[in-house]
Amino acid sequence: MSHADKFLKQADQKAFDLKHRDTIRFNMGRYNAAVSVGKQIYSNNELARQRASYIKTQAIENLDKYLLEFESNFTKNGGKVIWARDKKEALDEIWKIFEANKAKSVVKSKTMVSEEIGLNEFLEHKGVETVETDLGEYIVQLAGEKPYHIVTPAMHKSRQDIAKLFTEKLKIPYTEDPQELTLTARKLLRNKYLQAKIGITGANFILPDIGGIAVTENEGNARMSTSFPKIQISIVGIEKMLTSFNDLDLFWPLLATSGTGQQVTVYNSIMTGPRKSNEIDGPEEMYVILLDNGRTNLLADPEKRQALNCIRCGACLNACPVYKNIGGHTYNTAYSGPIGSVITPQMQGLDEFKHMSYSSSLCGACTSVCPVKIDIHNLLLLNRKQAVDEKLVPTSEKIAFGLWKNGVLKRSKLNFAPSGLKNIVIASLFRQSWGKRRGMMKAAPKSFNELWQERREGGKK
């Protein structure tokens, strides 16, 4: 089954799953309320968005310069930089580090880039115990699922769902008390930090002038994953670049308010290399893997390049009416929702993932909430245009649009067929799509053109 066919099948199921919709409506309702309060810290939120857009654009337009500056400063601090063109190179380099250190377990802080390259599956296949330490990621890992959302991986789980999961997988008495469930996870994870030789994180931002990466979190698991293990590996998409350490005073609050509604996230860390002699914790070795994996395809396209400005706040997902109905798992990719529908076809191949750019109402809600003002809905249109220009659309679609174009350009052809025949054609073409959940469309007995002609002729008499 193709990615597009799987998407359509799962979207149809999820859109009419009332339990799923109730859970998402409840969780997103809480998010919307928090964000509306959080944004009150800005006297001029639009100005903050404009400045963030400008800074990110400068970083992306000069990415070659800033990447080399970061590498130079990070290596001066004792860190090691690895450049990976694609996920295979990234996985190969990661495995070399594991083999050299005979590591059999790893603790991971939440990182969507590791989902992008399939790191968990890769390490488990190699016999490495991989433990997600973010509570949301830990929940979906226990359930054998993928993250549902860029920011809140377990958004699709209700309190009752999590209680049942912990009872089944961890063999604890059933409880719906969030504090008890959190304490259970914390108790189980503490020993994992002490046992693991390697800790893996992502990064929210790259800071070239100080040779550092910035990590934002709410639970402290990234700090634990980098403080106890001997080795730290941070996998970072090259687009996470800022222009300077000073940019954080804008981007940290902006990421927090757009992502969770907080004024600032609880834990904000900057890491510039392995532990120094005067420091009490931190890794003995630190690697930063700079991942391309299709990002330079976007960088080379002036019209679509702005998609690399994304700071992964998840605001566009929460605003999207399509995402709210079909959910994150339906996309079957690391990056879902509007921004995922822009970048995934470019990073993983337009021929297989072009359908994602059609999974939008083009209402513009995503663009209106983006903290860095990415013109998301127009980028979706550009992806659609590219698919047509590259002749990636199916033959049936070409024929259908050809007939439609031929008909609408000449009114006599539309008027030629009686409404009864038109209804037969409509029913045969759309019974399994439009007609599956809706009443079938019907052509009017007379077209507007015919009614207008009758009116004009009646007026002459």
Beta strands, then each sheet from edge to edge (+ up, - down):
strand 1: 80-84
strand 2: 105-108
strand 3: 129-132
strand 4: 198-201
strand 5: 205-207
strand 6: 212-217
strand 7: 231-237
strand 8: 267-271
strand 9: 285-291
sheet 1: 1+ 9+ 7+ 4+ 2+ 3+
sheet 2: 5+ 6- 8+
end
